[in-house]
Amino acid sequence: MKLSPQPSCVDLGMMWTWGLWTFPLLCKLSLAALPAKPENISCVYYYRKNLTCTWSPGKETSYTQYRVKRTYSYGRKSENCTTNSSTSENRASCSFFPPRVTNVDNCTIEVEAQNADGVIKSDVTYWNLDAIAKTEPPGILSVKPVLGIKRMIQIKWKRPELAPVSSDLKYTLRFRTVNSTRWMEVNFTDDCSNTDQTYNLTGLQAFTEYVIALRCVAEESRFWSAWSQEEMGTTEEEAPYGLDLWRILRPAEADGRRPVWLLWKKARGAPVLEKTLGYSIWYFPENNTNLTEAMNTTNRQLELHLGGETYSVSVMAYNSLGKSQVATLRIPAIHEKPFWCIEVVQACLAQDQLVVEWQSSDPEVDTWMVEWFPDLDSEPSAVSWESVSQARNWTIQQDKLKPFWCYNISVYPVLQDRVGEPYSIQAYAKEGIPTEGPVTKVEDIGVKTVTITWKEIPKSQRNGIISNYTIFCQAEDGKEFSKTVNSSMLQYGLESLARKTSYTVQVMASTSAGGANGTMIKFKTLSISVFEMFLITSLTGGGLLTLIILTVAYSLKKPNKLTHLCWPNVPNPAESSIATWRGDDFKDKLNLKEFDDSVNLEEDRILKPYSTPSDLIDKLVVNFENFLEDVSIEEAEKSQENILGGEKNEYMTSPHRLNSPPGKSFEESLVSTEIPPRKSQHLCLRMPDMTCSEAKEQLLFSGPSLGPDHLCEEGATNPYLKNSVTTREFLVSERLPEHTEV
C-alpha cells in the first residue's frame, strides 16, 4: 500500500510556524540584564536609635530597586525597608527604627534587587544586636592635676546615656603633648555602677600641657564609639629637670685669651613646658678654685674669654620651686692634644630620617656628642647638638633640617670629662638638582687637543653633594661625545680632535637628584701646532745658516772669484776705442740698427730739429784736440744744470792739445759721442730755421739758466743725454771770445 506524503508536509510547516513565534521570545530572554546580586551585607545597631544595614550593590545598568527584609522574634515577625538607586542618597543602605528594634533580639537580613528584567536576592545573614551595638562617645568633664602629686593629671567623664545599662564598658584613653603629633593610648574597663567616671594618668612630664580624648565600647560588642571631643590639661610645676651643656672653642686672640661659647638646653626627657626663671654660671681654672667667677643670665648661651689653661665650667637652671642638677663641662688647655678614636663617619637617608653612623677604635668610649649646623651659617646660635649614649649611630627627622642645605656634622667622642678629636662630614637632608651649572673655559688649545677647566659651584647653589661632572663636546659637523669624571676633578683634557675644526663644549654637574648644564663655549682647534712651526722654522733657519757657512768657506778659499761675482767690473767708456773713430766710419759705427736690442733696454734715438725732415745726427761731440784749456770748471758745472730732468753729472776737462792744426772746421776736428734721448720726452716743440751748427752752438752756450723747459720753448735741441761715459768735455765756439783766452 502506498502512503501519501501529505502529513509530513503539514508537520514541517507547523514546526516552522512555531519557530517563528518563539524566536522573538528567545531573543528577549537572551538580551535580559538582571541586577547584580547584593553582597557584603553589614549591620550596625546604634543603641536605641536604629539598625542600619549596608551592602555592595554591584554594577547597575538600569533603574534598580532594593528591598531589605528583616525577620525578628525568632522568625515570627518581619518587616521591609525599601530604597532605590535614583532617589536615595545612600542607595546601598537601609535603616530600621524602634520600637520594633530591641537590643535583646536576633534577626535575619535579606536584600532583594529588582529591575525591569527581573529580581535577584542576596544570601540570608544572621545578626545578634548585642554584638553589633554601638554607643555614643563619652563626654569628658575635666582634665586637672592633683595637688601635691607631680607629673599626673586626673580625667573625669560621664558615661554615655545611650549605652547598655547592664553592660560594662571598655575605654581607650589617648594623650599627647600640645607640640607633638604622636598619640599614646591607655586601655581600661569601668563597671556600670558609676555614672561619673575618673582616671588618673601618671608618668607625665612636669609642667607640661597634654591633649586628652576618650572612646568606649560595650563589653559584648565589637564596634567602638567615636572619639570624644579633645580636652587639654597641664601637670604641676616642679624644679628644673636638668641641662645638656656644650661648648664651641674659638682660636686664641692676640692677648692669649680664648673665646669660648657656652651653649645649653633642656636635657632629653625634661618637661617640655618646664618653667625656668634663669641660669647660674660659674667657672674657674682647674688647678685654682680661688679664682672662681659667677654670673646669671636668662639666655641659653654665653660667651666667655678664658685663659690658656684648663677650666671647669658649671651651669644650673632655677625657678620658684627649686634648682636643677648642675651640668659641668671641662674646657681643655690651648696646647692640650685631644685623643682620637673615631675611624670613619658616614651619613645616609632612610625613609624620612637622616642616619649618621660611625666606627670607633676605642671600646671604652660609649658617649658621643653629635654637632650639626648649616654650612652657610656657622654662628653659635645656629649650632645644634645632641648627646648619644650606648650607641654608634644618630638619627634626625628630615623635616627638622632644611632641604637642599648642606650641613656640617661632627661627632665628638666623650670619655668621662674629656672630649676627643671630632670627625666631620657634610650631608644633605634632601638633595635636588643644582641651581646653576659650572662656569667653563678652555685652555691650551692645540691641533688635536684642548684642556677644559671649570669652577666649583657655590655651596648655596649645589642643592646636594656633587657626585660627578660630565663633559659634552660637539663638533661643527654634528658629531658629539661625552666624558664623565669624578667630583674631585676640575679640568679634563680632550684628545683626538680634528684639526682646524670648531667645537662646542659644556660641563654638567650632577647630584643624586639630577644634573645641571653649565655655560656653553666654543673654540677652534689650530691648523698648525707650535712644535710644527718650530720644526719648520728650525729647518729653514738651519738651511740658511748652512748656506751662509758654505758661502763664507768658499769666500775664504777663493776670495777673488766671490768678489767678482758680487761686484763685477764695469767697463770704463773713457778707455773705449770710440774716441778714435773718424768721419764716415764713425757714422757707420753709430748706426742704430747694428746695436743689439737685447742689450739696450730703450731704443736709441737721434735728436732732430722739428722743422728738418731729413735725418740729422744731433750729437754732443767732445773734441779732445780743440778743447780750450781756459774753459773753467765753473762753466762745466753750469752746463751740467742744463741736463734734462735735473740729473746731476760730473764733467771734467781734458788737457789741451797744443799741436792741434788751426783752421780746421768744427765738424772735422771734434769727436762726437751720441747720447740717446728718453723715449717719452719730446725736447723740441718748435724749431726755427737754422743750421745744425748754429743750433749746436746755441745749445752749448745758452747759459746755465736754460733748463729743460726753456730749451723746448726756444726750439733748441737737447745737447745731452745720460750715458755711461764718466767724463765729458764741451767745445767752446770761437764766436764767443769771452770764453777763450788770447
ROVEXBA-127738 format. One record per residue (C-alpha): y negated, x, z negated. Coordinates in steps of 0.1 Angstrom, whole numbers, plus 5000, padded with zeros to 4 digits. Layout:
N
YXZ
...
//
This chain:
742
500050005000
496650145010
493950154983
490350074991
487650344983
485050084973
485450114934
484950494935
481650454952
480450194927
481350414897
479450714912
476350504918
476350374883
476650734869
473550834889
471650534877
472450624840
471450984846
468050884860
467450664829
468550924803
466751224819
463251134805
464751084771
466451424772
463151584783
461251424755
463751544729
463751894742
459851904741
459651774704
458052014679
458951924643
456752054615
457752374597
459852344566
457752384534
458952684513
457952894483
457152594461
455452694428
454152464400
451852534370
451352294341
447752314330
448252194295
447251834291
445351844323
447551824354
450651954370
449752134403
452352244428
451752464458
453852574488
453852764520
453152524549
454152744578
452552734612
451252394623
450852294659
449751934653
448551694626
450851714596
451051504565
452651634533
454251414506
455351564473
457951364455
458351424417
461151284396
460951294358
462551134327
465851294338
465551144372
464950794363
461350784374
459550924404
456050944419
454551074451
451451284459
450151284495
447951534513
447451624550
446251924569
443051774582
441351614552
442551814522
440652134514
443852274498
446352124522
449252314506
448652194471
449051864453
448551764416
450051504392
447951384363
448651234328
449851004313
452951044334
452951414329
454051534294
454951874282
458351784268
459951694301
461951834330
461151734366
462151794402
459751864431
460451804468
457951844496
458251644528
456351734560
455751484588
454051484622
454351274654
457551434664
459551394632
460051464595
461451764577
462051814539
462052114516
464652214491
464652034457
463152254429
463652204392
460852274366
460552284328
457052214318
457052424286
457952734307
455152674331
452452564307
449052754309
446552724282
442752784281
441453124272
440553184235
436853174225
435553494208
433353414178
432153764167
432754144170
431354324140
432054644120
433354614084
431054754058
432355084043
435155124069
434455384095
435555364132
436654994130
435454664142
436754314134
437254044162
437153674153
438053394178
439053034179
442452904190
442352714223
442252344219
444452274250
447352474237
450752354224
450252284187
453752364178
453952694197
452953034185
450553214209
450753574221
447453764226
446254064245
443054234234
441454474258
438454704249
436354994264
433155174256
430055054274
429755354296
433355364306
435355164332
438755234317
440254944296
442654994267
444854704256
446454584223
449154314221
449854104191
451153754181
449453494158
451053194142
449952844149
448852764113
445352914115
442652774137
440353074134
442053404141
440953764132
442054104143
440854454130
440554704158
440855064143
440955414156
437555384173
434655634176
431855614151
428555454161
429955354194
429455024213
432554854226
433254564250
436054324239
437954044258
441053824249
443753624266
446753424253
449953264264
452353014248
455453184235
457852994258
455553014289
455253284315
451653204325
448853384307
445453224303
442353364319
440353634301
437753514277
434153594280
433353954272
431654034239
430254364225
430254524191
429254864176
431155074150
429355204119
427355524119
428555844103
427656214101
427756404134
431256494145
430756844158
429357064186
430557274215
428457594217
427957824247
425558094259
424158244290
423358614288
420458754308
419759114317
417859314291
414059334296
411859644297
411359654259
415159644253
415259284241
417759054258
417158684267
419958454256
420158084264
421957884238
423557554251
425357294230
426656944233
428956694215
432456814211
435256644230
436356334211
432956284193
431555934193
429655854225
426755694207
426755934178
423355934163
421756284158
418356354144
418156724151
419857064152
419657364129
420057714144
420258044126
421258394139
421358754126
422759094136
426459104129
426159404105
423059294087
422858934073
419559004056
417758974090
418758604094
416358384113
416458004113
414757724133
415157354141
414957164174
415756834189
416656974222
420157074233
419157424245
417157714231
416158054244
416458344221
415258704225
417758924207
418159304203
420759514219
423259504190
425859234183
424558904170
426158594153
424558254162
425357924144
424357574153
424757254133
423756884140
422556644114
421456284109
420656044080
424356034069
425156404068
425756714088
428256824114
430557114112
428957454120
429557594155
429457974156
429258204186
429258584189
426758754212
428159094222
426159414223
424459514255
426759814261
429959634249
432659614277
434359274277
438159264280
439759154313
442858944317
442358684345
444058784377
443258504401
441458174402
441857904429
440457554434
441857264454
441356894459
443956654446
443256284453
439856224437
439756534415
438856894418
441557104402
440957474392
443957684382
444158054371
446658314361
446358544331
447958884323
447458844285
449758574269
447858584237
444758424252
445158044251
441457934250
439257934281
435657834288
435057684323
431457704335
430157544367
426757494383
425357434418
424857744438
421357614448
420157604412
421157854386
418757744358
420457694324
419657324324
421957284354
424857474339
427857274327
430757404307
433957274290
436557434267
440157434277
443057504252
446757544257
446457514295
445657724325
444057454346
441057234345
440256914364
437056714370
436456394388
434856434423
432256164415
430856394388
429956664414
427656614443
429356604477
428556884502
427157104474
428557454467
429457504431
429957844413
432857804390
433658074364
436558094339
435958294307
438858404285
438258354248
440258534222
439158444187
435358514186
435358744217
434558634253
436258834281
435258914316
434858604338
436458534371
434158334395
434858144427
432957894448
434257544456
433157204471
434056864456
433856724491
433356914524
431556804556
430556934590
427857204588
424357064594
423557334619
425557594638
424957974636
422058144654
423558354681
422258654701
423758914725
423659294722
424859594741
425259414775
427359624798
429159584831
432159414817
431459394780
428959234756
428659204719
428058864704
426358854670
425358564648
423858494614
425458324585
424457954580
422357904548
424457764520
422257444519
423457364555
427157464553
428357144536
431657334530
433357664530
433257824564
436857884574
436358044609
434058094638
434858014674
433058184703
432857984735
431958174767
431558014802
430758194834
428458064861
431557974883
432757734856
435557954840
435457914802
437358084774
437158094736
438058314707
438458224670
437758484643
437758464605
434758374584
434158744574
433158844609
429558804621
430058974655
432659004683
432859204715
433859024747
435659224773
437059184808
433859014821
432859004857
430259254870
426759114877
427658764865
425658514844
427358374813
426658114787
427858174751
427857964720
429358004685
430857724664
431157734626
434057534612
434857394578
437857184567
435956874579
434957004614
432657234632
429057254644
427857444675
425057694672
422357794697
423357844733
422158154750
422558304785
423058664796
423958854827
426259154830
424959474846
425759574881
426059944872
426760104838
424860374821
427860604825
427960544862
424260614865
424660924845
427561034867
425660974899
422561154886
424661444874
426461474907
423161464927
421361704903
424361934904
424361934942
420662014943
421062284917
423862444937
421762434969
418862604951
421162874937
422662934971
419262944987
417963194961
421063404965
420663405003
416963495000
417763784978
420363915002
418263865034
414663825024
413063875058
415163615075
414363355049
410663435052
410863405090
412563065086
410062925062
406863085076
407363165114
404963395132
402163205151
401063375184
397563515185
395663395216
393463695214
396363915223
397363695252
397163815288
395063515298
391963735292
392963945323
393263655347
390763655377
389563425404
391963205422
394763355402
393063215371
392662865386
396262875397
397362975362
395462685348
397062425370
397762145346
400862025364
402562355356
402362305319
405362165301
404561815287
407161865260
405162145245
401761985247
401561655228
398461545246
397661565283
395261845291
392061725308
389161895325
385661775316
383961645347
380361525353
380161145355
378461145389
380661415406
383661265423
385261595431
387461785407
385562035388
386862275363
384462245334
385562515310
383962715284
384163075297
383863365275
382763675293
383563975273
381664215296
378364035300
378063905264
374864045249
375064245217
371964085203
373563745200
373363685163
375963545142
373563265132
373363135168
377163135169
377262935137
374662695151
376662645182
379662575161
377962255149
377862115184
381662075185
382761705189
383961535158
382261775134
385162015132
384262355119
385562665139
384763025134
383163225163
382963595164
381163815189
382964085207
381464435212
379064465242
380364645272
377664885284
379364965317
379164605330
377864615365
374464455369
373664175393
377064025391
377063655393
377663445362
380763285376
382263615387
381663805356
383063565330
386563495319
386863135310
389162965287
389862595293
389662365263
391262025269
389361725258
390661455234
392361165251
390460875235
386961025239
384661005269
382061265265
379561165291
378260825296
375860925324
375361245343
372161355361
372361525394
372561885386
374762175394
377662275374
375962595363
372862415351
375062175332
376762465316
373562635307
372162315292
375262275272
375362625260
371662645250
370962295239
370462405203
372162315170
370561965168
372661835197
375661665182
378461485200
376561165203
373461335217
375461515243
376861195257
373461035257
371861325277
374661335302
375861685292
379361785294
381361885263
381462265264
384162305237
387462155228
389662265199
392362505209
394462775194
392063065202
390963215169
387763395183
385363275209
382163425224
379363235240
377363375270
373663355268
371863275300
369263515315
366863215318
366463215280
364963555273
364263475237
368063515232
368163865247
366964205237
364664415261
//
